[in-house]
Structures are given as structure tokens and as C-alpha cells.
């Protein structure tokens, strides 16, 4: 994506189902779980490079022994830093206590991070914060083993203020109004209540306080706790939790907005945000990795029993389509094919933009993440060219010469690597005009591959703000002197803010919104902006379920093509010599390419939870009132 975005986080959970001796004997190491966690997190570094965290739990330890370990980092390479700290600590203990040797019991009791239950997290700071306090997993501590709660998640809640106020009503004093803290404290509240109720039951049954502890662990109903905690949650989430005594859960939102996959055999239970991570790290086939159902929690009890429990009634599945277009690893078999299909489906619009002149067209892509959709586009273009050749041969079969046929067959779709990102270039100057000049050199171009009569088609994952396109890419492409530059977005026009994990909180930052405003001004329709504001303002105190997204009216006056043309005009500078066209994917074709991920609210305004409508209206009011503030 040429416009950098902060976005969804990644989770990794591993539960070892056998004694540590088993892994030492079979795999040659007592640190099997730690090694797998490193791979799980590193394979998801695409989902977060602002921070990383790791937590482990040792099962069945004696009182007085540390059984929870946690390490977090917000360094430049946080995953590497986390495991560097872990490895250094393990090495220190082994060096200081050489007698430990191969004694698994001593390794477990004396070395931190060695255990049976592990939770990892990689994050992007969607609120622009990157302090160590914001890095998951979070820890809620207690001297009661069952009441220790470790939580990490890939989520954003739209109603954090409401959830915060609910905690205050319960008599709590949360330390901050952040969604992770708020959710953790809410789960912690009902966990405390459940533990205390079970303790009272055990007491009534004649158990001593010490005898009650394992009974509470066995009887603790995680599904019940989650159901009571989740009643007012509004957002997209896949949250993972560990309890101090060894229970674990991963809970997914009812619309399936955020992804979560799991694998289970007789050795391990594994959860990750992406399927190919599990496939690669544990060498298992595609069909062995399953999705956690929307609204459900995968619950792993301390005794190793694994169940899938419905916590909330699932709604219409609206899994995030951005997952498929850009954020997830393209090595997933389904995602790879979907991205190719996105490229194939947009070819008709590209042919229209280049007047079907594939002979004088060069196809390329920016950035590297757009490579797969580029393959799909080129394959479709080659099919078009082959059909054109077939038609010519059939129409001229009686007069066709060997020389003409050879010339015809030699015609191919032209592809080139025309842009190379200078990864080391940094815009260190803050003064606007100087900084803009530096931004224009973020990409180097390949000279000598474009002729003056050529069209240059560049496919991108999506176009969000358009800043890099205007200040860098289009200027750089124009240096090649093509006749026409066609920028292709494999995603539709991004018209609305996201509030479920991707950092698109402000409407005015979206180039499609700015284009629509410009068109309203040019056509003397700007009164619609005032009308939309009045309608949004009138709903300010409505319950979320009653709020309507009125911002859609900003776009209703125009066809997608009109907005695309205006975006092209806005992103072209007077010094650009080539004609510039911008093409976006149709929403209908996006759904054809990604049939299992129909979440399209950033394109259509059709939010999957009631809180989404409140967020988009708040974002519009912020714009109208000139407030530089987030909408949630």
C-alpha cells in the first residue's frame, strides 16, 4: 500500500498437551514451546512492528514458585528484542546453575518462560501511541491463582467510553480509558465473582480453603464469564486470555470481523491470526487448520479439554476484506487466489482506460504487496491478447502467411519493474516544501523501458489518502515520459473511516471524501454537507442501535467514475505531462473475489455493528466543526 497505514494486530497461543519430558525426548529440547512461539510471532510480523509481547504459564507449581512470566518490547525490532531478552535470561540461569543439565523438573522450576501455556502478541499502535504500557499482553494480578488474567487481542472497540462507565458503575476505578484495559477489567470483574461464588460453594461442601483451589480450577466456567463480560461489547475482536492456573480462551466477535484460526492434535493446541502461520510452523495441511466461529470462544481447560462455545449470537458474517486485499500473508492458498482474482476482475476497466491498446502498454505494480494482484491482471491481459490473436487468425486464415503469423505470435503483454522503493531514504526535514521534495524521491524508476507512445499501468493494493501518489509515484512515473499513466487500485474507493482495527479514523484524510466535497462545490451542491451535519448532530445522543449513517449522502450524487476522475485530477500536478487516470475496483467484484470476507464498510458505509454508524457520524461532525480528533 503506497499510503502507509497502521492496522490490525496479531495473536499467537500455544498450549502443550504433553509433559515437558515428551518434547525433550521427541524434539530434543525442553524449550519447544518457546521456539514455536518465536516462529509464530515472527511469521506474523506483518501484523505489527510497533511492539511485541510474550507471556507464559507453568502448570502445577508449588506455592512460592513464580508461575507467570511476561516480557514486552517497543524497540525498533520488538519480536527480536523480546526473544533476545528471553534467551539471555535462560542462558544466565543455565550458566549460573550448570547442575540443572537435562533435569526437566529443575529446568521448569528454576528457569523463567519455560512452561506449558504461551501467549504472544504483535501490534501496531492504532492510536499513534507506542509506550511500553500499551504493548500486549496485559496482566491483571492476584494472589489467587485463578484470578490472574493475561489478555492480548487484535481488536478495537467503538464504545470504550460506555464500557469504561460500566466499570465505574460496578464500583471499579480503571486506570485508563483504553479498550484493552477496559475489556480486561470487565472480564476480571466477572472472573472474580465466579471464583468467589465457587469458593462459597466449596466451603459449603466442606472443603478447606486449600482443598478448594483445585476444585475451583476444575469447575470454573469460562464460557459463562465471557458471556457476562461481552454483553455490551461493540467492535471487531479476536481476544486471547490465560488464567493463572492454566485455563485459556480465544474469543471472536459475532460478525467475524477479526480473524482467528486454530489447530489441535494430541501434542498441542495452537491459535493464530493467520492460517499459513500455523501451517508453516507446525507443518500441517490447509484443511487441518480451522477458523474459530464468529461469536464463539475456543476454550482450553487446564486438564487439556478443548471446546468451542458460543458466547454471543453470531450476526451476518462481515469478515474484514482488507485482510484479504493487503494485511494478511499472501502465502495463504485462498488469499493468494483472491488477490489474483482482484487483478483479473479489474482488467475490463483497465482496457477501457487504455483504449484496449495492449501493444503499447507496460504493466507494473507498486508496492511489492500488490505483486499478486499484478499477476492476476497480467494473466487476464494475456488471455485478452490471446483471444485477439485467435480472432485475427480465424478471420484471416485464408491469406495468413508464415511471416505474418510469426509476427502475430511474437506480440506479448509487456511487464516491467518500473519502480523500486528506496528503503533507506528518510524524510528527516519537517519544513513542508523541503519535505515534499524528499518524498518525491522515495521511489527510483527504471529508465529506458517506456516509449513516448506507451500507456503505463501501475496496480496498487488500495488508495487511501493519495499523498504518496501525488508527491512521489505519479511524479516519478512521469519522468519515464509515457503517454498516459493509469493507477489501478485493487480495492474500491475508501470512503468511510474504519473503527475495528485499521487506523483510518478521520474522514478528511480520505482522498475519495475530499474528491466528493470538491465535486459538491463545483456543482453548487455543497448545501448537502450542511444537511448531513444537521442530521448527524440530531443523532448525537441517540442509542447506537438507532443511529443512521447519513454520510452516505455525500457520495450519492456521483457515480464512482466521476469520483475516480476527480481524484485523478486532484492528484495530478501542473508539471505532469502524461494524462493521468485512476481506476478503482468495483465493490461487486471485490465480493466475487473475496466471497468469505464481505466486510466492506470502508467502501460502502455498511457497518457491521451499531457503533460503526455513530463513529462515521462523529467523524463527519469533527470534520465539519474543524476538530482534529478521532471519532472513537
N, C-alpha and C positions, 0 to 999 in steps of 0.2 A: 504494500500500500504506500503510494508516494507521500500521502499525508500520514505522519506518524500518529498512532492512537494508543492510548493506554486502554487495557481491556481486561478480559476475564483471567482469573487466577487458575491454578492447577492444584489438585489434591492427590495424594498417594497414601494408601493404607496397606499395611501388610500384617496379617496375623499368622504366626507359625502355629500349626496344629499338633506338632510332634515335640517331644522333649529336645532340648538343645543338643544332647548327645547324638541324636539321629542325624542332624545336619552336619555335625562334626565328622561323623563316620561316613556319611554318603557324599558330602560335598567338600570335606577336608577343612572346614572352618566353623568355629563357633560364632563367627561374625556374619553368617549367611544373610540374616535379616537386614543388617546394616548395609551390606553390599547391594542387596536388591533394592533397598530404599534409595541408595545413591543413584542407581541406574534409572529407577522410576522417576526421580525428580529431575535428573539431567535430561532424560528423554522428553520432559515437559518444560524445558527452559524457555521454549517459545511462548509459554503462557505467563511468564513473569520473570523479570530481571531486576526488579526493584528491591526484592527481599526474598529470603527463604528461611524456613524453619523446620525443625525436626524434633519429635518427642518420642520417647519410648517408655514402656511399662514392663517391669519384671513381675511375673506372676508368682504367687505363693512364697513371698519372702517373709522372714521373721521380723517381728516388731523391732524397730530401731535401725533397720536397714533401709537405705534410700531405694525406692522402687520406681520413682518417676525421674526421668532426665529430660532436659529440654535445652536446645541451643538454637539461637536465631541470629540472622545477619542481614544487614542492609549495605554491605560492602559492594564494590563495583561488580564482583563476581560472587554473588551471595551463596550459590549452591556449593561452589568450590570452597568458599570460606567456612561454611557450616561443617563440611566433612573434613576439612583440614583441622578444625578445632576438635572434632570427634577423634580423628586418627592420632592427633598429638596427645590427647588425654589417655587414649588406650595405650599408646606407646610408653607414656610416662609410668602408668600403672604396671605394665609388664616389666619395664626396666627396674622399677623400684621393688617389685615383688617377683623375682625370677622363679621362685618356687611354685608359682601358680601353674606354669607349664601347660599341660594338657588337661588339668583338672577342671572340668566343666563347671562343677559346683562353685569352686573358688572364683573362676572367671565371672560367673553370673553374679556372685555375691559381692565381689570386690571391684569389678570394672564397670563404670557407668556406660549407659547406652546399650549394653547387652541385655536383651530381653526377648519377649515373645510377641509383643504388640508394638507397632510403629505407626506414626502418623507424620506425613511431610506436607509441605505447602510451598508453592512459589507464587509470587504476587506481582501485580502491577498496582501502583498507588493511584487508584482512580480519582481520588480527591486531591492529587498532587502532593500528598504527604508521604514522606518516606522515613519517618523516625523509626527507631527500633521498636518503640511501643506499638506501632501499627502492624508489625510483622506477626503473622500467624506461625504456629498455633498459640492460642491464648490459653491461660491456665487459671482456673478457679480452685484455690487450695483449701484443704480442710484436714484436720487430724482424723476425721472419719474417712477411711479408705474409700468407701462408696461415694462420698460426696466430693471427691476430687474430680474435676471436669476439665478435660483438654478439648478445645474446639478449634477447628480450622475449616474454612469454607471458600467456595467460589460463589459469592453472592453479593447482591445489592438489594436492600430493602427500600421500598418507596415511602414507607410510613414510619421511619425511625422515630420521629417526634412522638407519634402516637404510642409506639412501643415503649419509649422512654417514660412517658406519662403513666402508662400502665404499671410499670415497675414502681414508680413513686407512689401510686395508689396502693400497691401491695406493701408499702412501708419501707422500700429499699431506698438507697441513696447511691445510684450509679455514679461512677467516677467520670464518665464522659458520655456524650450523646453520639456514639458511633454504632453502626449496625452490628458489628461483631460482638462488641461488649454487651450491647443490649440483648441480643439473641442469647448469648452465653448466660447472662444473668437470669433471663427468663427461664431457660432450661434448668439452670441451677436452682431456681426457686422451687420448681415442681419436683426436682430431684430431692431436695431437702425434705419436702413434705412427704414424699413417698418413702424415703428412708426412715423418717420419724414414725410414720404410720406402721411400717413393717416392724420397727423396733418395739412399738407398743404391742403389736400382735405377738411377737416373740416373748415379750415379758409376760403377757397374759397366759402364754402356753408353758411358762415355767423355765424358759431359757435364761441362763445368766447373760450378763452383758457381753462377755467374751464369746460365749457359745452362740449368741445371736448374730454375730458378724457374718459367718459363712452362710447362715440361713438367709439373711438379708440379701447377700450377693446372689444366691440362687433364685430367690423369689422376685427380685427387682424387675418390674415390668417396664422395659424401655419404651415400648410402643405406647403405653399409657402416658408416660411422662412426655413424650414427643407430641402426642395428640393434644394434651392440655397446654403445652407450650406454643403450639403452632396455630392456635385458633385465629389470631389476628395478624399473622404474617402476610405481607403483600410484597412480592418481589420474585426474583429469579434466584434459585439457590440449589447448591449441592453441598451440604454441610456434613462434616465428619466429626465424630466425637469419641473420646475414650474416657472411661470411668476408671478411677484409681485401682479398683480391684480386678479389672480386666475385661469388662464388657465394652463393646464398641458398636457404633452405628454410623451409617451414611444415609442421609435423608434428602430426598429430591423434591423440588417444588411441584405442585399439582399440574402445571402446564408443561412440565419438562423443559423449561427454558434453558437451564444449565445442565450440562451433560454429566453422566456418571456411569462407568462400566465396571463389571466385576467378573472375577474368575475364581473358581473353587475346585480344589481336589483334596486328596487325603493328607497333603502336606501343608497347604497354605490357603488362605482366603486373601484375595487381592482386590483393591479398588483403585481406579484412576480416572482422571477426567477424559482420557482418550484411549480408545480401544487398541491401536497399534503399539502403544507403550507396554501394555500387558502382554500382547502377542510376542513382542521382541524380547522383553526381559525374562519371560518365563517360557519362551519357545512353545507357544500353544497356537492352534489354528484359529482362524477368524470366528468360526461357529461356536467355539468354546467360551468366548467372551460375550457376556450378556449385558444388556442395559438394565440399570435399576429403574423400575417402573415409576412414572410420574406420580407424585403424591405418596410414594412408598418409601419405607426405610429398610435397608439391609441391616439386620441386627445380628451381631456375633456375640453370643453369651460367653462368659468366662470358661464354661465347660466345653466350648468349641461348637455348640449347636448354632446353625445358621438358618435364619428365617427371613422371608420377605413379608413385611407387614404394611398394610395400607394405613396411613396416618391421616391423610386428608383425601376427600373425594377428588379423583382426577378430573380436570376440565378438558376442554379441547386442547390437544397437544399442539403447542406452539414453540417447538424447539428452535433455538436461535439459528437463523440462516447464515449469519456472519461466521458462525463456527465452520460452516462448510465452505464458504467463499474464501476465507482468509486465515482465521485464527488457529484452527486445528492442524495437526500434522498431516501433510498431503500423502503420507505413506499408507494411510487407511485405505483399504480397497474401495470402499464406497465413496469416500471423499475424493479420491483421485479421479474416479469416473465422473462424479458430479461436476468437478471443476472442468474436465474436458468437455462435458456437455454444455456448460455455461459458455465456453468458447464457440462450440458448434452452433448453438442456438442464436447467437448474435450475428452470424455471418450475413443473413439477408439484409440487415441494416447497414453492415459494412459495404456490401456490394452496391447498395443504393448510394452510399456516400462517395464511392469511387467510380460510379457510373459503370460498374461491372468490368472495369479495366484492370484485370489481374496481371496482365502482361507488364504494365507499367506501375506496379505496386510492390513495395517492400513491406513485409510484415515483421514486427518485433514486439518486445514486451518490456515493461518497467513496472515494478521491481522484479526480483527473482521469484517472489512468491506467485507472480502471475504466469509463470512458465507453463504450468499445467493447462490453464485455460488457453494459453497461446497454442499449445499442441492441438487442442480441440479446434480452435479457429483455423489453423493451417490445414488440418485434416479435412475439415469441411470445405475450405477453399480449394484443396486439391480435388475433392470429389466434384466440385462445381467445374473446375477446369477439365477434368476427365470427361464429364458429361458434354461439355462444349466440344471437345475433340471428337467424341463419338458422333455427335450430331453432324459435325463437319464431314467426317469420313463417310457417313451414310448418305449425306446429301451430294457428295462429290465422288462417290465410289467409281463412277464410270470414267472419270477424267483424271483421277488422282495418280500422280507419278511417285516413283520411289523417293525422289529428291524432296518433293513436297511433303510426303508422309514423314520422312526423316526430320524435316524442319518442324513439323507439327508435333511429333513426339518429343522433341528436344525442349519444348516450352514447359517450364516448371514454375511452381509458385516460388517466389523469391523471399527468402528469410535471411535476416542478418541480426547480429548482436550489435545494435547501434548505440546503446547507452551503457556505460559502466560507472557504477557509483564509486566515488572516492570516499571510502570508509573512514579515512583519516582526517578528512577536511572538517574543521570545526568553525562554526560562525562565532568567533570569540569577541567580535565587535558588536556592541549593543546599539550604537547610533544607527538609525533606520536605514539611511541611504547607503552607508558603507556595508551594513549587514546584508542588505538586499543584493548587493553586487557579489558578495561571497556566496550567498545561497544559489545564485545563478551558475556557480561552478561546482555544485555538489556532484553533478554527473559529467563525465567525459564522454565524447561522442567518437564514433568510428568514421573517419573521413574516407571518401572515395568510393562508397558503396551506393550512393544515391545520385541519380541523374536529374537534371532540371525538370524533366517531364514526368517524374515519378510522384506517386502518392506514397506517403509514409504512414503506415497504420501501426499504432502503438497500443497494446492492450494492457490495462491496469486492473487490479483487483476491484477497486472502487475509487470514487472521487468524493471526498468528504468536504474539505474546506477549500480545496483548489489552490492553496497558497504555493505549494511546491510546483504545481503545474505552471502557474503564472510566472513565478520568479525564477524557475530553473528549467523544467523539462521542455516547455514549448520554445523558450529562447535557445536552448541547446540544440533542439531538433531543427530549428530554423537555420542554424549555421550550416546544415548539410544542403541547404538550398532546394528542398523539394517543392513541387508544385502545390501540394496540399498535405496538411498534417491532420490525421484522423486519430483522435484519442478515444479509445474504446474502454468502457467500464463494464466488467463482467457482472457488476451489481447494479441494481436500479438506482435512481436518484434518491439520495438520502435526504429526506425532507423533515424528519422529526427527531427530537432528542431521544437517546436511549437512557434507561434508568435501571437496567438489570445487569450491568457489569461492564459496559463499554463507555469510555469517557467521552460522551457526546451530550453534554448537559445544557448547552446554550444554543438556541436557535440561530442567533445571528452569526454563529461560526460556520453554519452550513451554507455552501455556495448555492444550492438549489433554493433555499429560502431567500437569499439575497437576490437571486435572479427573479423570483416571483415578485418580490417587492418592487424591483426595478420595472417589471412589466406592468404592475398595477399603476405605478406613477406615470409611465409613458402613455397608458390608455385611459388616464383620468378615472381610475377605479380605486384610488387609494383610500377612499371612504370605507372600503371593506375592512381595512386594517382597524379603523376606529370601531366599526361594528363588532368585529371579532373581539377586540379588547373589552368592549362593554359586556358582551356575553360571557367572556371568561371571568370578568370581575364579579358579575352577578352570581357566579357559582362558587365564589371564594370560600364560603362557609358551608357548602353542601357536603354531605357524606360522600365518600369516594364512589360508592355504587350509583349515585345519582348524577355524577359529573359526566358531561358530554365533551368530546374533543371537537371544539369549534374551529381549531386552527386549520382544519382541512379546507375551510372556505378560502384561505389564501391561495390555494392551488387550483380551485375548481374552475376558474375562468380560462385556464390554459391547457393545451394539450402537452403531453410530455415532450414532444418535439419542439414546441415553442420555448419551453423552459431550457431544453438542451441547447438550442440555438442561442439563447440569451447568455447561458453560461459560457459558451464558446466565445461570444463577443466580449464578455467581461474579463475572460482570462487571456485574451489576446492584447498585446501592447501595440502601440502605433508603429514601432520599429519592426514588427514581424512582417516578413514579406510573403510567406506562404498563406494560403487560405486555411483556416482552422475550423475543423468540425469536431463535435463531441457527441458520442453515442453512448447511451445507457441501455443496460439490459431491461427487457420488459418484466414486470412483476410476474406475469403469467408464465413466462419462460423460466424464471427463477424457480417457480414451483414445480415445473416439469423436470428441471434438472435436479432439484433437491426435494423430492416428494416427502421425505420423512422429517424435514426441518422447515415447517411452514410459518415460523415466527418471522413476520415481515413488518413489524410496527414502525421501524425507522423509515420504511419506504411508503407505507400506506396510512400510518396513524392508527392502525387497528391494534391497540394494546391488549396484551393477554390478561392483565389484571386491572381492577378498578383504579389502582393507584397511578397507573400509567397516564390516564386521562387528566388526573389532577396535575401530574408533573408537566405534561405538554402545555397545559393552560398556564401554569405558573411560569414556565419558560417564556411563553409569549408575553405575559404581563411584565416580566423582568425586562424583556427587550423593549417593550412599549414605554416603560417607565424609566428606561436608561439605567437599570440596575445591573451592575456587573456581579451577578450572584448565580449560584447553582440553583436548580429548580427542585432539588431534593437533598 
